Amino acid sequence: MLIDLASLNTMQKQAWLQHAVAPRPIAFVSTQDAEGNVNLSPFSFFNLFSSNPPILVFSPSRRARDGSTKHTLENIREVPECVVHICDYAMVQQMSLSSCEYGKGVNEFIKAGFDAEPATKVRVPMVKQARVKMECTVRDIISLGEEGGAGQLVLAEVLCMHVDESILNAEGNMIDQTKTDWVARMGGDWYSRATRESMFQVPKPNTQLGIGIDQLPQSIKNSRILTGNHLGMLANVHQFPEVDPAFEHDHVKQIVQYYSLNPEEMEAELHKLAAQLLDNGAITEAWQVLLSGEPLV
Ligand SMILES: Cc1cc2nc3c(=O)[nH]c(=O)nc-3n(C[C@H](O)[C@H](O)[C@H](O)COP(=O)(O)O)c2cc1C
C-alpha cells in the first residue's frame, strides 16, 4: 500500500507516521515560566542526537487542532532550561495523566501526583520518582512551521544526569539495561515495555569489517531455511571461515551419512542445524556445520 502524505490531513499523517516510527522513547519534561509556574509534560518525538555536545531533541508540536503552541514551548522561550526524565513502567499511568490539557500555570506535578525536588544546575524542579533525570539548558528552538502539527524542535544540552542506583549494574559503573523497564510510545494507545524478555543483543560490528552477504556462497545466500537474520550473523565474520578438521558434531555425521544420496535434503538438514546453532549465538559452529556439506559454490 502506498501512502501519499500530501493527500492526507494532519491527523491522518500523524497516525500513519506514529504507527510506523515506533516504539519511541518518552521524554518527561519539566519546565517553568518567568513567574516560576512549573509544567510537566511527556513527549515521544524525542531522542538523543549528539554526545559531544550532549544534545537531546524533543518536539512540543503545534496542536493539530488549532495550531496553538504548548505550554512547555512557551515556558522554554521564557526560561531556556528543562529537566528531561526518562519514563519507566512504574510511572506510565501518571505520566499519561500529566498529558491532559490542563490550563497554563497548572502544575502537573500536583495533578499527576509526582514529588518535585530541586535540581542542581537549573531552576526547574525534577520529578523525584524518575530513575533518570537530565538537567538541561536549551541551546536552540527550531520551528518547522506555524500550521497545526508543525514540530518545534527543542535542542537541549544535558548538563548533568541523575541515575538511580537501582538501575546500575553490579559494578555500579553503568546502567544495566535489563533493570530499566523503560516504556516507549507506539501508534494509537499502544506502548511497549523494555523488559528482560523483550531484549536481545546484537554484537556491534566495529572497525573490523564483516565479510558481507555478497561474499556468502550461493547455497547459503539462497537457502530456503536460513533467514535474513541468520545470513546477517554469518556475514558478520571478519574473514571467510576455513574448515576446521578438529570440528566434530554427531548430528552432522548422521546427516552426512543418512542423506549421502540426496544432496538437496542433506543441505536442508545442515541448514536447519546451522539455524538452530545461530539462534543460540554459536556462529563459529554454525559455519563449520555449513562447511561440512557439499562443496560450497
Ligand atoms: C506518551 C505521550 C507522548 C507524547 N508526545 C508528544 C510529542 O512528542 N509532541 C507533542 O507535541 N505532544 C506529545 N504528547 C502530548 C502532550 O504531552 C500534551 O499535548 C501535553 O498536554 C502538552 O502539555 P503542555 O501544553 O503543558 O506543554 C504526548 C503525550 C503522551 C501521553
PDBQT file of the ligand as one rigid body, heavy atoms in Angstrom, charges set to zero:
ROOT
HETATM    1  C1  LIG A 301       3.355   9.365  25.858  1.00  0.00    +0.000 C 
HETATM    2  C2  LIG A 301       2.994  10.696  25.262  1.00  0.00    +0.000 A 
HETATM    3  C3  LIG A 301       3.816  11.248  24.311  1.00  0.00    +0.000 A 
HETATM    4  C4  LIG A 301       3.528  12.499  23.763  1.00  0.00    +0.000 A 
HETATM    5  N1  LIG A 301       4.377  13.036  22.830  1.00  0.00    +0.000 NA
HETATM    6  C5  LIG A 301       4.159  14.258  22.341  1.00  0.00    +0.000 A 
HETATM    7  C6  LIG A 301       5.085  14.870  21.444  1.00  0.00    +0.000 A 
HETATM    8  O1  LIG A 301       6.120  14.302  21.113  1.00  0.00    +0.000 OA
HETATM    9  N2  LIG A 301       4.793  16.104  20.982  1.00  0.00    +0.000 N 
HETATM   10  C7  LIG A 301       3.690  16.774  21.366  1.00  0.00    +0.000 A 
HETATM   11  O2  LIG A 301       3.502  17.906  20.947  1.00  0.00    +0.000 OA
HETATM   12  N3  LIG A 301       2.797  16.245  22.225  1.00  0.00    +0.000 NA
HETATM   13  C8  LIG A 301       3.004  14.999  22.732  1.00  0.00    +0.000 A 
HETATM   14  N4  LIG A 301       2.130  14.456  23.613  1.00  0.00    +0.000 N 
HETATM   15  C9  LIG A 301       1.009  15.260  24.069  1.00  0.00    +0.000 C 
HETATM   16  C10 LIG A 301       1.493  16.276  25.112  1.00  0.00    +0.000 C 
HETATM   17  O3  LIG A 301       2.062  15.630  26.223  1.00  0.00    +0.000 OA
HETATM   18  C11 LIG A 301       0.289  17.101  25.560  1.00  0.00    +0.000 C 
HETATM   19  O4  LIG A 301      -0.137  17.887  24.483  1.00  0.00    +0.000 OA
HETATM   20  C12 LIG A 301       0.550  17.976  26.748  1.00  0.00    +0.000 C 
HETATM   21  O5  LIG A 301      -0.686  18.434  27.185  1.00  0.00    +0.000 OA
HETATM   22  C13 LIG A 301       1.386  19.164  26.436  1.00  0.00    +0.000 C 
HETATM   23  O6  LIG A 301       1.449  19.883  27.631  1.00  0.00    +0.000 OA
HETATM   24  P1  LIG A 301       1.802  21.417  27.762  1.00  0.00    +0.000 P 
HETATM   25  O7  LIG A 301       0.862  22.200  26.891  1.00  0.00    +0.000 OA
HETATM   26  O8  LIG A 301       1.595  21.616  29.225  1.00  0.00    +0.000 OA
HETATM   27  O9  LIG A 301       3.241  21.562  27.344  1.00  0.00    +0.000 OA
HETATM   28  C14 LIG A 301       2.366  13.190  24.162  1.00  0.00    +0.000 A 
HETATM   29  C15 LIG A 301       1.520  12.608  25.100  1.00  0.00    +0.000 A 
HETATM   30  C16 LIG A 301       1.833  11.373  25.649  1.00  0.00    +0.000 A 
HETATM   31  C17 LIG A 301       0.913  10.774  26.664  1.00  0.00    +0.000 C 
ENDROOT
TORSDOF 0
